[in-house]
Amino acid sequence: MSTRKNSSRGRHASKGNSPQRKKGFQKDFKKTSSQPKKTDTDGIRLNKFISNSGICSRREADTFIEHGSVTVNGELVTEMGYKVQPTDEVRFDGTMISPEKKRYVLLNKPKNYITTMDDERGRKTVMDLVDSATKERIYPVGRLDRMTTGLLLFTNDGELAKKLTHPKHNVRKLYHASLDRKLDLKDLEKLRGDVIIEGRKVFIDAVSYVEGQNKTEIGIEIHSGRNRIVRKIFEHVGYKVVKLDRVIFAGLTKKNLQRGRWRELTNQEVINLQMI
């Protein structure tokens, strides 16, 4: 994104020729006399790879390469004209980059779709719903089970996807659960205490009755990513979830997004996710 490009350019412009910076970088990456193996006929030139990733121009990329900002498969590369292979891992100042344009697509998932890239049994998958969203190959961030509806994010930004699914980042997930019977107040209070499921504590950030509806309608906020965890939480106190809808994910909402439809995230929404 433009914010990354500008911040990277500004940062390197002030330090690009500093001997101290180069010396410090070499503490983390051992520079050897032999560069990673390349071929002359295959791959993409490293400066073009960096430029395509949106960080800077090709000319600026040559400067960054020369001053030790780039590694390929963990080894420092300073060779002009070096070619990157499709399987190579390229990092710029320690952050993995890709020449593919980053895409972020939000789906309001309907029921009876499974969260997988494909299904050998021929069942409908969430990929069927977003196949026209972008030419880049995108992947679901986390999972929703077949009967759960609501927000599901897709992206080809592996670093962001990893962040959003890691428990330490406490990514907010708010669900609307419809139960098979009214939730007793005493059981609601149990869910506000320590809940142990399958030998592990479940962190329930908030749980309450949905305002203006009867006591079968419950809002529950968690940051756990365990499989079918919301259904298991209510089963733990003797209730069955008959409908489950994810209404908020990482600050994203379903506003103006009909069931079964998708939209691309705005630039501001992407920035907000990256700041988590």
C-alpha angles and dihedrals in degrees: 000000000000092000091058092047095051095044092048093049093048094047095050095041091067097042106027096105098035114124089204092058092050092048091049092050091054090059088070100036124038110223112215130193091243118066121216110284116272139175126226097221104043136056134028126287111262095235090053091047090055093045092050089053088064099245101114146320122295091253091052089046090059089056093049091048091050093051095050105259097130135069129182117204089345097308126110114248122198098155116120111229095023111157124223120218123218092252095049122113109223122193128190112200088342096308119113113239136193131199089222116100110254113246129194119189127178119205129192095215120215121210124269093047120109123218103239138104092245138346126224090207092059097244121153114270133197088248088070088064097051101035091112096044097092142348090234117088108254130188134208116257105228123330144280117198120243097266097040117097133197142059121012122167124212127194146148090220100109096183092054093044090053091050094049093051098044113101094220091070092059094219108197118243119178121191134188108216124192111203132205090242141007114295110239116230091238090056091047088054090051089058089053090059132057112318118192117191123178089350095305131099116247116214108221107186096190139349130180146142114281107254115250095014134090122272095267089075113081134177115210129180122199139157097204118115098199117137115272089346098152092053090047091050092059093040086056090067095038106268134118122222109226096177130018126186128178105218101172130032122177091334094312118123138194094244110148091353113119122210111278093018130110137201137185118253119252120246090253092052090052091050090050091053092049090054094058 
